[in-house]
Amino acid sequence: NAILLKSLVVLALTITANCFSFVKPLSKTVGIFPEQQSLRLKKTQQRVEGRTRRSVIRACFACGRYASYSLYDGGVVAQAPINVEKFRKDYQLSPYRINRISLDINMEGKGDDVTLVKSTMNVSPQQVEEEREVFFELGKKENDAVPLELDGEDLELRQISLNGKELIEGDDYILTPGGGLTILAPPRDNLSGSSESSTPTSFTLETTVAIKPAENTQLSGLYKSNGMFVTQCEAQGFRRITYFQDRPDIMATYDVRIEADKELYPVLLSNGNAVEKGQVENNTGRHWAKFSDPFPKPSYLFAVVAGDLGKMEGSFKTMSGRDVQLLVWSEPENVDQLDWALKSLEDAMVFDEKTYGREYDLDVYNIVAVNDFNMGAMENKGLNIFNTAVVLAKPSTATDKDYETIQGVVGHEYFHNWSGNRV
C-alpha cells in the first residue's frame, strides 16, 4: 500500500508539472489574475462582416474563475472578465425593460449539432421619472441616446432587426468583448416636433442566434446530456441561450415554441401552460409545442426540457375549484420511483393553501428528474428540474431519510412558486 501511494503521488506531481510547463501567467495574456496560472480551455472562431473573431476562455486553477478575450484581425485585444462580483450597493436601474419575450427554439436534429434560437422582445424605456434619474447617473443629457446593453455568452449571431429593419454591425450595434450585444441608439419619439426634445420609445427587437448544447459542458444555459435537452439558468445561464438583460429585476412574460425531432425528443416542456402542439408542415419527423406563461418572471427561472421521458401523473383541485395537472417525469426505466415525489407535491400544495391561503396559479405543474444536473433542484416556474437523487425512491432501495429528503426538497421548490417566483 505504501509503495502504491508513493507511486500515485509521484504520478500526480509529474502530471501537474507537465500541465504548468506549457501554460502562461494570465496577466501576460489579458491582464487579470496576475498571481495565478491559466490553461486554455476553449477556443472558438467565427467570421463577422469579413473579420475573424476568436474567443478564448482561460480558467484559473486556484480560484475557479475564468476570463475571456477576443482577438480581431489587426491584433486588437479586448478584455472582459466573465465572472464579476456584483454588490447591492452598485445596483443601478436599467434604462430599459423587456416586457415580453417570444422564443422559437429549433433544436438540432439527426446529424446536426446546431440549435437556432429566435427571440422577439418588446422593449420599453423605464418610466420618465426613473429614466431621467438613470440618464443623470450615466452622465447623459436628456436627449442623448442611451444604448440598450444585452448579456450574451457563447452565442453566434445570425440575424438582428429592430422594428423590422435589419441592423448593421458597427453602425447600429456592436458585439461586446464579453459576448454581449449593445444596441447603440434605440429609437426615440419626437412628440413636440422640436429637434432638442425627444424621449425613448418602445420598440421590438428580433435576434436569431446559433448555439451548440452538446458542447455546453458548463451545464448552464441549454445543454444536452444523455440524449436529453435541459436548461439551468440560475444565476446567469439564460445569456447562453439568447441575448437578454439577464438580471433578476427584469421580469417579462414568456411565450415559447419548441421544435425538435419527434423520435429522439418525443416530450417537449417549458414554463407555463401548454397552448398547442403539432407536426412540422412537410416534415413528419419533427414536431413542435407552444407554451405561455402569463406571469412575469426573471430570466433565471426560464426552463426547457426535451427528451424521451416517462411520467407519473396526478391531479389537484385548488381551494377555488380549479383542476391542476401534476406530472413527474424521468427516464422511462425510473417511473416506478416517482410516486413519492408526486405525493410530496400534493401535500405541499395542500399545506400552502391551508397555512397561507396561496393556491397554485397555472394549469399544470411539472417536475423533471435529470441525472446530469449541477444543482439539487431548481424552482423554474411550473417546470421544476431536479437531480434524480432528490426525486427517485422506492421501498426496496430508499431509506426513511431518503423519503424525508425528497419530501423536503419537493416542498421547498413548490413554495418558491410564491416566495421567490411571483414575489
Disulfide bonds with the S-S distance in Angstrom:
none
